[in-house]
Amino acid sequence: MAVVPQITIDCIEPARLVPFWCTALGYIVEPPPGGHDSWNEYWRSIGIPEHELPPDDDDVHDSIVDPDGVGPRIWFQAVPEPKVVKNRLHLDLKIADRTQPKVDRQPKVDGKAAELVAAGATLLRQLQFEDSEYYGVVMQDPEGNEFCVS
């Protein structure tokens, strides 16, 4: 049986990254497991100590899922330190059909990049090479994690 990975992204503010990555990926906030009104209620039901839980008044949403159940779950793990160096692993968002000519793909990539800039991303650079059909962009999410759109 294959192992289904979860992607975990360390961050300072999960509440800031969850809506951004929902927009970027077309994901939704993961609801608490069936029968539970909140994540804290679920965590308590499986024995997580109270001191490990966020306050009940925090509407904790720190994971997102593919609404079609195909892509991996992504968990935004709160950590105290900010990102300081380049990611060793990053996401590539494939939004254009690579069998199409660059002239047809580039507007789709640029449109998605503009949408993500409006959602809080930063455009770092374009990836295009002389005499090449490749086109993509390198971006950073609101906490500086690099990713590509092509």
Salt bridges, closest charged atoms under 4 A:
GLU30 OE1 - ARG73 NE 2.59
GLU41 OE2 - HIS36 ND1 3.29
GLU50 OE2 - ARG44 NH2 2.73
GLU52 OE2 - HIS51 NE2 3.44
ASP56 OD1 - ARG44 NH2 2.94
ASP59 OD2 - HIS61 NE2 3.22
ASP92 OD1 - HIS90 NE2 3.03
GLU115 OE1 - LYS112 NZ 3.50
GLU133 OE1 - ARG105 NH2 3.82
GLU146 OE2 - LYS83 NZ 3.25
